[in-house]
Amino acid sequence: MEDCLFCKIVRGEIPCRKVYEDEDIFAFHDIHPVTPVHFLIIPKTHIPSLDEVDPSHQAALGKMLSMAGRLAREQGLTDGFRSIINTGRVGRQEVYHLHVHILGGPHPLGTMIRK
């Protein structure tokens, strides 16, 4: 998509702190980190949200998840991390290009959802 923020990052039109790139996926540090280590893994193909995934996206999504552990360890998250995919308005998705947040740091993360 022409005006998608993450598509512009993939095309090199917006600078980022790149973590990883190959032909299918791109990973970069979040510009507003909420933990000491906070990066995103995205497919290079524009997919608006997890709700719009279909079988043709299987390889890219599989690669995103299979690379998460390696990339997290390379960023210093050797004792675990949290992965989050926000989907749609109710899921608090802010950028409508599918992405996985990888979060962690030296201190344990709080509870996932508070009641």
Beta strands, then each sheet from edge to edge (+ up, - down):
strand 1: 18-21
strand 2: 25-29
strand 3: 37-43
strand 4: 82-84
strand 5: 100-104
sheet 1: 1+ 2- 3+ 5- 4+
end
